[in-house]
Amino acid sequence: MSFLVAEGLEYYALNGDLLIQEVSFSLEEGSILAIAGPNGAGKTTLLNLLCGVERLALGDVRICNKSLRKLSAQQKARTIAVVSQQELPDGRLRLRDYVALGQIPIQADRSAADHITALDRVLAITELTHLADKSILRLSGGERQRAHIARALAQNPSLLFLDEPTNHLDPDAKGHMLSLVAELGVTVVMIVHDLVMIPEFATHVALMKSTRLTGFGPVEEVLTPDRVRDTFGVDYLCFQHEGRVIPALDIRKRKLSS
């Protein structure tokens, strides 16, 4: 049985513009899905429909064979965690206190001692233990992104949604972030702009262009030169290096019209 299913999703903006059309796919539990596509393709709208931030109009989303429409707010909070680009925690909070906010939906499930143990585990997984007493304002960009993921993990979700978690991070921090995501042990759906990083951490990829899926499936089957050129208009190259395949993008200089 598929863990996450999108079925015939369509979504319109208030002005009538079509933002998503004919999107259907299924994902197994434990998979890591990267959603990629050019600006305006519909990536964020799709993510928001899948996690329930946007109300479903046409089509359905099912999690463990249960329609997202029929899940209560409490059931969603116990199943789904979301890290958006607009995370703006109170700067006066210590990191530990901020991460602990994620435990609110499951507060009644454990004793206070068990919550402390779980919180310590989340901080260790995200390599934030040594920063636990720092204020949010004193964290670097990469540390803050890990803090957002830690707060989401504190919910003990089975499904985690991330909206461009590597945005504004330097290459080393991006690699660190994606390595962390790959090792979380939960089903992950995330928007990613760096195509060359997808094969290193994702199991599946959904390519989008002009509100539609142009490809969905295992990374090695979907992230091909032909599909990437059709979706992004750039050449996707693969090089052998020390027994690994290293992807690269050939982005050629374009002449500007006068």
N, C-alpha and C positions, 0 to 999 in steps of 0.2 A: 504493500500500500504506500502511495506517495505521501510524503509529509506535508509539502506545500504545493497547492494546485491553484493556478490562475486559469480562469475559464471565460473566454470571450469578453475580455475587459475592454470597455470603451468609456471615454470620459471627455466632457465638454467644459470649456471655461464659461464663465458667466456671460461673456459676449458672444457665445455660440461657437468659438473656435474649437476644432477637434484636437485634443491633446494626446489621446491614446486611442488606438483602434485595433481590434482583432488580435489582442494579445492573449495567448494561451500557452501554458507550459506546466510541467510537473517536476518537482524536485524531491530527491530522497533525503531522509534524515541524515544529518551529519555533513551534508554538502556545503560547499562555499561557493556561492554564486556571485560573479562580478557582472554588473550591468555597465555597459560602455556604449558610447555613441557621441556624435557631435552635439554641440550646443543646440538646444531646442528640439532634440529628438524625442523627448518625453520621459527621460530617465527618472527625474525626481517625481514626476506625477505617478509613474508606475510604482516607485518605492512607497510613496505615500498611500496609494491604494492597497498595496500588499500588506502594509502594517496597520492600516485603519486610520491614519491621520486624515485622509480624504474619504468622504462617504462614497461607497460604491453606488454607481448609477446603473450601468449595464454590465452584466456578467457577474461572476462570483469569485471569491477567494476562499479556499478551504484549507484549514490547518488540522491535520490528523482527522480528516474526513468531516470536520465540523465547519459550517459556513461562518465566515467572519461576521456576517450580518447578525448571527444569532448569539454571538459571544457577548457576555456582559462586560462592563468596564473592568470589573474585578478579574474575570477570567482572562481578559486580554493582558492585564498587568501581570498576571501569573505566568503567562506564556510568552509574551512579546516584550522586548526591550528595544528602544530606538535611540540612536545617537545622531542628532541632526547637526547641520552647520550653524544653527543659531543657539548653541548652548552658551548661556551667559549666567553662570553661577554667581552668587553673592561673593564678592572678593574678600569679605571678612571671614568666610568659612575656612576652617582648616581642611586640608585634603581628606583626612580621615572622616570628618563630619560630612563632607560633601558626598563621599562614596557611600556612607551609611544611609543617605537619603534613599538610595535604591532599594533598601530593605523594607521600606514602608508598606508596599503591597503584600509582603509576606511576613509582617511583624508577628502575627498570631501563630505562625507555623512552627516557631522555634522558641526556646528559652533565651533569655538575655545572654547567657554564657555561650550558647550555640551561635547566636548572632555575632558575638565578638570573634569567635573562632572562624566563622565563615568570612567575616570582614578581613581578618588577618590573612586568610588564604587568598582572597581576591587581590589584596594589596601585593602579596608575594607573586602571584601569577603575572600581574601587570608591572612588576618590578618597581613598585612605588613605596615599599615599606619604609625606606630611609627618608622619604619625604612626607610621611604621614602627618607630621605636626606643622608643616609649612602651610601658609595661606595660599589659596588658589592664585592670587595675584603674583606670587613670587615664583610660579612655575614657568618653565619654558613652553613654547608651543607644542613640542612633542610630548612633554610631561602632562600638559593640560589635556591633550587628546587621549592619552592613556588613562587619565583620571575620568574622562567622560565614559570610556569603555568600562572602567572599573565600576563606576556607578551603575551602569547598565547590567553588568555581571552580578552585582549585588542583589538584583532582583531574582537571580537564579532562573533566567529565562531558558526556554528551549529553542527560541528563534530570535536572532539578533539582527537588527537592521542598522546599517551605517551609511550615512550620506557623505561621501567624499572624505573619509577620515584622514587621508594623507594630504589634504589641501593645505598649501602654504608651508609644508614641511620640506626640509632639505633632503637630498637623496639618502643619506644614512638613516635619518629619522623615518623616512618612508619605508625603507627596508625593515627597520626595527618594528614599525607599526604593523606591517603586513605579515611579518613572521609571527607576531603576537596573535593576530587574527587567525592564522592558520593552525595555531596550537590550542585554541580555546576549547575545542571539543563540543561546540554547539553548532546548529545550523545557522549559517550567516548569509545574508543578502546585502550587498554593498555596491555603491556607485564608485567606479574607478575611472580616472582619466588616463592613467599611465598604462597603455596597452602592453608595453614590454615587461611590466611587472606581474601581469595576470598569470602567466604560466607558472610562476614561482610559488603562488599561494592558493589559487582558485582551483576548484574541481570542475566547475561549470561556468559558462559565460553566456550572457544574453546581449547580442549586439542590436542596437536600435538606430533607426534613421527615419525621420519624417513621421513620427508617431507609431511606427510599426516595428516589429521584430524582423531583423534581416537574418538572424541566426540564433539558435539556442541549442545547447548540448554540452558535452564534455569539451574542455578547452582545446585539446589537440584536434578535435573534429571541426570546431567552429572557427577558431582563430587561425584562419588560413590567409595566404596572400590575396587570393581572389576576393574573399569576403571583406577583408580589411580595406582593400582598395575600393570596393563597391560602397562600403559604409562611410569611410573617412576620406577617400580620395588620395591616400598616400600608399607607398610601397612598404609591405611588411617583409622583412628579411630575417633569415635564421642562419646563424654561424655556429660551427662546431668549435668548442673550446674546452680542453681538458675533460672530455667525455660528456660535456653538457651542451645543450642547444641554447645559444644566446640570441634572443630576438632583438631586432633593431628596426627603427622606422627611417625610411629614406624620404625626408621632407625637402623637396627641392624649392629653391628660390623662385618666386613667381614675379613676372613683370606686372607692374601696376599700370592700369590703363590711364592714359593722359586725358 
